[in-house]
Amino acid sequence: MGSKSLVPTLLPNENWFEQGVPITTLRAYAAEFIRRDFSDDPAGAKLSENSSIWEISDVQLLTLNALWQRDIETVADILKHNEKTLLRMPKLGKTGLRQLKDILGKYGFVIASL
C-alpha cells in the first residue's frame, strides 16, 4: 500500500457496495483502519482530553453508546464524572467502567474513585 491513506476517501456512512467500490479498495481501507485504530501500542497513539470517546480503542460499543446517550462525547466529559455516577448510567455497568479505567489509565487518565 502506498503512502496515501485510503481512510479519508471512504466515509463510514457511504454504501460502498451500491457505489461499486472495488473489493481491493475495501481490503486496503480495512487494513489501514486496523493499523491506525487498533494498534497494541498506546504509547504511540495520541489520546487527549479533547479526544472523542469514539477514538478510545478496546472499549465495547455498548459502553461507548451508554456514554454517548448521556451526552458524554470526549475523554474530558468522562473525567468530569466519578465511578459512582458512571455506574449509575444505564447500560454502562461494572465491566464497562473497568474497561474505561484500564484503557484510560494506559494514557495517564484517572477516573475519580467512589
Secondary structure, 3 states (H helix, E strand, C coil): CCCCCCHHHCCCCCCCCCCCCCHHHHHHHHHHHHHHHCCCCCCCCCCCCCCEHHHCCCCCHHHHHHHHHCCCCEHHHHHCCEHHHHHCCCCCHHHHHHHHHHHHHHCCCCCECC
